[in-house]
Amino acid sequence: MRTDIFARLDREPEPPKIEVPRMTRTRLALFGGTSAFYLAIVVAVLLSTWLVTLDWKIMLFRPYQQWPELHAFLDYYVVLGQRGPTAVMVAAWLGWRSWRQHTLRPLLSLGAALLLLNVTVGSVKLGLGRLGPHYATQVGSAELFAGGDIFPSGHTANAVVTWGILAYLATTPRARRYLSALSAVVALGVGLTTVYLGTHWLSDVLLGWAAGLLILLALPWCEPVIAVAEARILGVRDRLREQLRARRRLVPSLPVASGGPVPGLFPPRPAGAEEPVRETVGAGSGRGATGRAPGRPAAPLAAPRAPHPAHHAHAGHHAVRSERGPVGPAGSRRPPHSRPATGG
């Protein structure tokens, strides 16, 4: 007797009707506000405003020295924003959901979000080239265009996208609220942890939060592309299945008895065909009836047996094959010499 816990692990018989998020007015307003905040942070760092001064004050305060007892725990906690481990964990969960719900949308949504994250955040990182606090060269400087790659914070943006995608793909409003709150707490903690460890400026973390939130808000625009990709992948899968089924129909699996003929190995004999006559090799072959090669002396012949009485009934029609003389190598009917000819 199964319980409800194990029943939920079974695959759903039919694909559920999942409501795809749309670009509503609220989402558009949030997208516009977050974009304005993103541009404001970039401009503030480019102009070396009060935000850069705040970055330097926090860096010189050195939080990791003020609270060293938190260092060991936060070293592990910051892994929740690292791309490799988090992507593997979330992809495993979404892969199980894809199998259970007969759809590839969860995995494709995660792939689209990570692709957007790499393109947008990576291009800004390389374009601005800001150095981190541990590699700063001049106090009060924004450290831009110096070959760095920390602005915006990749750990923070990745935490927002990776854990926020779970809330984006939630099927019920209650689950969406809980997962949104959980992903916000995780992303906020990862960003502040990088500031505590001294690996990022505070402005890096602010821009990372904005970058990750923009990707989540823009995902509804990617839904048509995700639907087309899912349809094509499932179409290829269905065609491969049909080809495999066709091959199985062409090759029947019939049991073969020990020593019996293999089905399909020899073609069937047409109706009315006569059985071919099998007989011994006659004249003109390389060896005669005696089984010796030409030019070699023949072995002495044994005395012929007396014919059976039943053979006399057919003597008038034809000669019995066993009563014919052996055929010589040249086609002669004379028996060969029993022994080689000598002078006497």
C-alpha positions in Angstrom: 0.0 0.0 0.0 1.6 3.3 -1.1 1.6 6.5 0.7 1.1 10.0 -0.6 4.8 10.8 -0.4 5.8 8.0 -2.8 2.8 8.7 -5.0 4.1 12.2 -5.7 7.3 10.7 -7.1 5.5 9.0 -10.0 5.4 10.5 -13.4 2.2 12.4 -14.2 0.1 10.6 -16.8 -0.4 13.8 -18.9 1.5 17.0 -19.2 0.1 19.6 -16.8 -1.2 22.9 -18.1 1.6 25.2 -16.8 0.8 28.9 -16.8 3.6 30.7 -18.6 4.5 34.1 -17.1 3.6 37.1 -19.3 5.0 40.5 -19.6 2.4 42.3 -17.5 2.3 46.0 -16.6 3.7 45.3 -13.2 6.6 43.3 -14.7 7.2 46.1 -17.2 7.3 48.7 -14.4 9.7 46.6 -12.4 11.9 46.1 -15.5 12.0 49.8 -16.2 12.8 50.7 -12.6 15.6 48.1 -12.3 17.1 49.3 -15.6 17.2 52.9 -14.3 18.9 51.7 -11.1 21.4 49.7 -13.2 22.3 52.8 -15.2 22.5 55.0 -12.1 25.1 52.6 -10.5 27.2 52.5 -13.6 27.2 56.3 -14.0 28.0 56.8 -10.3 31.1 54.6 -10.6 32.2 56.1 -13.8 32.0 59.6 -12.3 33.7 58.5 -9.0 30.9 59.9 -6.9 30.0 59.3 -3.3 29.4 55.6 -4.1 33.1 55.1 -4.9 34.0 56.8 -1.6 31.6 54.4 0.3 33.3 51.5 -1.5 36.7 52.6 -0.1 35.4 53.2 3.4 34.0 49.7 3.6 37.2 48.2 2.1 39.4 50.0 4.6 37.1 49.0 7.5 38.0 45.4 6.6 35.0 43.5 7.9 36.8 40.1 7.8 39.1 41.5 10.5 36.3 42.9 12.6 34.4 39.7 12.8 36.9 36.9 12.2 34.7 34.2 13.8 32.3 34.4 10.7 35.1 33.8 8.2 35.0 30.0 8.2 31.2 29.8 7.8 31.0 32.5 5.1 33.7 30.8 3.1 31.3 27.9 2.5 28.2 30.1 2.2 29.6 32.1 -0.7 29.6 28.8 -2.8 25.8 29.3 -3.1 26.7 32.0 -5.7 29.3 30.1 -7.6 28.2 29.0 -11.1 29.3 25.4 -11.2 27.8 23.9 -8.0 24.6 25.9 -8.1 23.9 25.2 -11.8 24.4 21.4 -11.2 22.0 21.4 -8.2 19.3 23.4 -9.9 19.6 21.6 -13.2 19.2 18.2 -11.4 16.0 19.4 -9.8 14.6 20.9 -13.0 15.6 17.8 -14.9 13.4 15.7 -12.6 10.6 18.2 -13.0 10.9 18.0 -16.8 10.7 14.2 -16.8 7.7 14.2 -14.4 5.8 16.9 -16.3 6.6 15.7 -19.9 8.1 19.0 -20.8 11.5 20.5 -21.5 10.5 24.0 -20.5 12.2 24.0 -17.0 15.6 23.0 -18.4 15.3 25.3 -21.4 14.4 28.3 -19.2 17.4 27.6 -17.0 19.6 27.4 -20.1 18.2 30.7 -21.5 18.7 32.5 -18.2 22.3 31.4 -17.8 23.0 32.3 -21.5 21.7 35.8 -20.9 23.7 36.1 -17.7 26.9 35.2 -19.4 26.4 37.6 -22.3 25.2 40.6 -20.3 27.3 40.4 -17.2 30.4 39.1 -19.0 30.4 41.9 -21.6 30.0 44.6 -18.9 32.8 43.0 -16.8 35.2 43.0 -19.7 34.2 46.4 -21.0 34.7 48.3 -17.7 37.7 46.3 -16.5 37.4 47.3 -12.8 39.9 45.9 -10.3 38.9 44.4 -7.0 39.6 45.7 -3.5 42.6 43.4 -3.0 44.2 44.7 -6.3 43.4 48.5 -5.9 46.3 50.8 -6.6 45.1 54.3 -5.7 42.9 55.3 -2.8 39.7 56.9 -3.9 39.9 55.8 -7.4 37.2 53.8 -9.2 39.9 51.4 -10.6 38.1 51.2 -14.0 39.7 50.1 -17.3 42.6 48.5 -15.5 42.1 44.9 -16.8 39.9 43.7 -14.0 36.6 41.7 -14.3 34.6 42.2 -11.0 32.0 44.9 -12.0 29.2 43.7 -11.7 29.6 40.9 -9.2 29.2 37.6 -10.9 28.5 35.7 -7.7 25.7 38.0 -6.8 24.1 38.0 -10.3 24.4 34.2 -10.5 22.7 33.7 -7.1 19.8 35.9 -8.2 19.3 34.1 -11.5 20.0 30.5 -10.3 17.8 30.5 -7.3 15.3 33.0 -8.7 14.5 30.6 -11.6 12.9 28.2 -9.1 10.4 30.9 -8.2 9.9 31.9 -11.8 9.0 28.2 -12.7 6.7 27.7 -9.7 3.3 26.3 -10.6 1.3 27.8 -7.7 1.2 31.3 -6.3 2.0 30.1 -2.8 5.1 28.3 -3.9 6.2 31.3 -6.0 6.0 33.6 -3.0 8.0 31.3 -0.8 10.6 30.6 -3.4 10.9 34.3 -4.2 11.6 35.1 -0.6 14.1 32.3 -0.2 16.0 33.2 -3.4 16.1 36.9 -2.3 17.6 36.0 1.1 20.2 33.7 -0.5 21.2 36.3 -3.1 21.4 39.1 -0.5 23.5 37.0 1.7 25.9 36.0 -1.1 26.4 39.6 -2.1 27.1 40.8 1.4 29.5 37.8 1.9 31.6 38.9 -1.0 31.9 42.4 0.6 32.8 40.9 3.9 35.5 38.8 2.4 36.9 41.8 0.5 36.6 40.3 -3.0 34.0 42.9 -4.2 33.2 46.5 -3.8 29.7 47.4 -2.5 28.8 48.9 -5.9 29.8 45.6 -7.6 27.2 43.8 -5.4 24.5 46.5 -6.1 25.0 46.1 -9.9 25.0 42.3 -9.6 21.6 42.3 -7.9 20.2 44.6 -10.6 21.7 42.5 -13.4 20.3 39.2 -12.1 16.8 40.8 -11.5 16.8 42.2 -15.1 17.3 38.7 -16.5 14.5 37.2 -14.5 12.2 40.0 -15.5 13.0 39.6 -19.2 12.5 35.9 -19.3 8.8 36.1 -20.5 10.2 37.7 -23.7 12.2 34.4 -24.3 9.2 32.1 -23.9 8.3 32.0 -27.6 11.9 31.0 -28.4 11.8 28.4 -25.6 8.5 26.9 -27.0 10.0 26.6 -30.6 13.1 25.0 -29.3 11.1 22.5 -27.2 8.9 21.6 -30.2 11.9 21.0 -32.4 13.6 18.8 -29.8 10.5 16.7 -29.1 10.0 16.4 -32.9 13.4 15.0 -33.4 12.9 12.6 -30.5 9.6 11.4 -32.0 11.2 10.8 -35.4 14.0 8.7 -33.9 11.4 6.6 -32.0 9.5 6.0 -35.2 12.7 4.9 -37.0 13.5 2.5 -34.2 10.0 1.0 -34.3 10.2 0.6 -38.1 13.5 -1.3 -37.8 12.0 -3.6 -35.2 9.1 -4.4 -37.5 11.4 -5.3 -40.4 13.6 -7.7 -38.3 11.2 -10.2 -36.6 12.6 -11.9 -33.6 11.6 -15.6 -34.2 13.0 -18.5 -32.1 15.3 -20.8 -34.0 15.6 -24.4 -33.0 19.0 -26.0 -32.4 20.5 -27.0 -35.7 17.5 -25.6 -37.7 17.6 -23.1 -40.5 17.8 -19.4 -39.8 14.8 -17.5 -40.9 15.5 -15.3 -43.9 18.9 -16.9 -44.6 17.8 -18.9 -47.7 15.2 -17.7 -50.2 12.0 -19.8 -50.5 11.8 -22.4 -53.3 9.1 -21.5 -55.9 6.1 -23.8 -56.2 6.5 -26.6 -58.8 10.2 -26.6 -58.8 11.8 -30.0 -58.9 14.4 -31.2 -56.4 17.9 -31.1 -58.0 19.5 -34.4 -58.6 22.7 -35.0 -56.7 25.1 -37.5 -58.2 28.7 -38.3 -58.0 31.3 -36.5 -60.1 31.5 -38.1 -63.6 34.1 -38.1 -66.3 36.2 -35.1 -67.0 36.8 -34.2 -63.4 40.2 -33.9 -62.0 39.9 -37.2 -60.1 38.1 -40.3 -61.2 35.8 -42.6 -59.2 38.9 -44.2 -57.7 39.8 -40.8 -56.0 43.4 -40.8 -57.4 45.0 -38.0 -59.4 46.1 -38.6 -63.0 49.5 -40.1 -63.5 49.5 -42.1 -60.2 49.2 -45.9 -60.1 45.8 -47.1 -58.9 45.5 -49.3 -55.9 44.5 -53.0 -56.5 40.8 -53.3 -57.0 38.8 -55.6 -54.7 36.8 -58.5 -56.1 33.4 -57.4 -57.2 30.5 -58.6 -55.1 27.8 -60.9 -56.5 24.8 -58.9 -57.6 21.7 -59.1 -55.5 18.8 -61.1 -56.9 16.6 -58.0 -56.9 18.8 -56.4 -59.4 18.1 -58.9 -62.1 14.6 -57.5 -62.5 15.9 -54.2 -63.8 18.7 -55.6 -65.8 16.8 -55.2 -69.1 16.1 -51.5 -68.7 19.4 -50.0 -67.5 22.6 -50.9 -65.8 22.9 -50.3 -62.1 25.3 -47.5 -61.3 27.2 -49.7 -58.9 27.9 -52.3 -61.7 29.5 -49.8 -64.1 33.2 -49.8 -64.4 35.3 -47.0 -62.9 35.9 -44.0 -65.1 39.5 -43.3 -66.0 41.1 -39.9 -66.0 40.7 -39.5 -69.8 37.1 -40.6 -69.9 37.8 -44.2 -70.9 35.4 -47.0 -69.7 38.2 -49.6 -69.5 39.3 -50.6 -66.1 42.7 -49.4 -65.1 45.6 -51.8 -64.7 45.7 -53.5 -61.3 49.4 -53.2 -61.3 52.0 -51.3 -63.3 53.2 -53.0 -66.5 56.7 -54.5 -66.3 58.9 -56.2 -68.8 57.5 -59.7 -68.2 
